[in-house]
Amino acid sequence: MEWISQFFSNREIATAIWFALIAVYLPLKVDLKEPLFAALKALFQPKLSLLFGTYGIWIWLGAYLLSLVGLWTIFELKGTILWFLFSGAVLLGRAIQHDGDASFFGNILRDQFKVLAVFEFIVVAYSFSLWAELLLVPIVTLLAMVQVVCERDEKFAAVKRLVEWILVGIVVVVVWHFITTTIETKGSLFSYQTLREVSLPVLLSMFSLPIYYLMHCYARWENAAIRIGLKTFQSDELKTEARRAFFRNFFLRPVLLLRAVRQFQSLPAKTSSDLTDIISEVRKYQRLKKSPPDVAADRGWSPYKAELFLAELGLKTNDYHRSGFGEEWFAESRYKFLTDGFPRQTLVYRIQGGENAADELKIKASFQIDPFPQTGLSSLKEAAFALARNAFSLETLPEQIELAIESASTDEQSLSPYVLSVETRRFEEANILDVEFSIRVPTQKSQSE
């Protein structure tokens, strides 16, 4: 037992004990043969093996480079392996699965340093007694599992924040205990070896960022390549050319890559010149988004700014793009779910117009007719006011528009140069009520009529 305590910390011993107890208990209660075989089969698929094998080589390279400057020795091998299995692989998996933009890599840093930083760095080099660790390990593991589950659904945001604060509290206690023990032992816990152990997770995390990004880009490219091949009206030659062109131009910009693929399918592209136009248009949009041009009030709104009018309510739209029908452009947010029941009560924000200006802003809500959706309509009214305030600095909604929303009726009112309207559609058999609030700039054609 003495050699075990020399090579492994109390935390690692406690973790091994819990694993052993679970490994003995579960087979007595559950038949694990088929699930275990399926999990191992999935784990050792060629692509996953290549993925994590490549990542393992990358970490080995990082350890080698650190060894050249004296920040890694054979004594850090155990810590490196544990970090790879329980932190690095998890962050790599999250990078691959993430569907958003590159801001995710800011989230990686926050995940690594916000809650787990001191806990992973200081605690790697310092642990409590074995009995304390036997209690601490399952508690922290359970909290971490709850946090992962809460991240998947916005309705658990409050629980997620509570769990994070509990973890922060645990970190504070651990750090305080570490500091007081260091003072009592007159700094005997500090050493060059301790410095290497404490800095190792930080250095490996920073070194891993490039491969996280590359793997994220590769995962998005795999998805894009599949989507390019879905349409049947485009020739195989054009699809091959599209894959090559989009790979060259957008592989390292996955957000722009997915925009280009969407345009390739929706316009639809039929020639090489169409591919060139798509690439040019995507680049132009990204360039203008950084410095949006002003749009006169009687023409509507800058689409780059209108995309964000309801961001405070979680209704930020995607990028403004061609619809594929004439000269119409549009952008739409994800659905915001107000309830969990069926049919779901939802809000969605949409902007539409021409290439350089959005001339109509819409919030579409879908509710149940019975029971009357008073709460849902209140949410729509709140969103409508936020949209009007951000679109043209309206201080209060007109009374007749408020009444139309509250009663789920149809009405409109002009506030030059804009028209505010509420339109209601009822689908009695399906028990569905659609209410749409819009702000629009009347077109020349509609004005003449």
JORAGI-V935947 format. One record per run of one state. SS is the DSSP state (2 for helix, 1 for strand, 0 for the rest). FROM is the first residue (numbers start at 1). TO is the last residue. If there is no record, write none. Layout:
ss:SS from:FROM to:TO
ss:SS from:FROM to:TO
This chain:
ss:0 from:1 to:1
ss:2 from:2 to:7
ss:0 from:8 to:9
ss:2 from:10 to:29
ss:0 from:30 to:32
ss:2 from:33 to:43
ss:0 from:44 to:45
ss:2 from:46 to:68
ss:0 from:69 to:73
ss:2 from:74 to:97
ss:0 from:98 to:103
ss:2 from:104 to:115
ss:0 from:116 to:116
ss:2 from:117 to:125
ss:0 from:126 to:129
ss:2 from:130 to:151
ss:0 from:152 to:153
ss:2 from:154 to:184
ss:0 from:185 to:191
ss:2 from:192 to:228
ss:0 from:229 to:235
ss:2 from:236 to:250
ss:0 from:251 to:253
ss:2 from:254 to:266
ss:0 from:267 to:271
ss:2 from:272 to:290
ss:0 from:291 to:300
ss:1 from:301 to:301
ss:0 from:302 to:302
ss:2 from:303 to:306
ss:0 from:307 to:310
ss:2 from:311 to:313
ss:0 from:314 to:316
ss:1 from:317 to:317
ss:0 from:318 to:320
ss:1 from:321 to:322
ss:0 from:323 to:328
ss:1 from:329 to:333
ss:0 from:334 to:335
ss:1 from:336 to:337
ss:0 from:338 to:345
ss:1 from:346 to:353
ss:0 from:354 to:357
ss:1 from:358 to:368
ss:0 from:369 to:373
ss:2 from:374 to:392
ss:0 from:393 to:398
ss:2 from:399 to:407
ss:0 from:408 to:410
ss:1 from:411 to:415
ss:0 from:416 to:417
ss:1 from:418 to:427
ss:2 from:428 to:430
ss:0 from:431 to:431
ss:1 from:432 to:441
ss:0 from:442 to:443
ss:2 from:444 to:448
ss:0 from:449 to:449
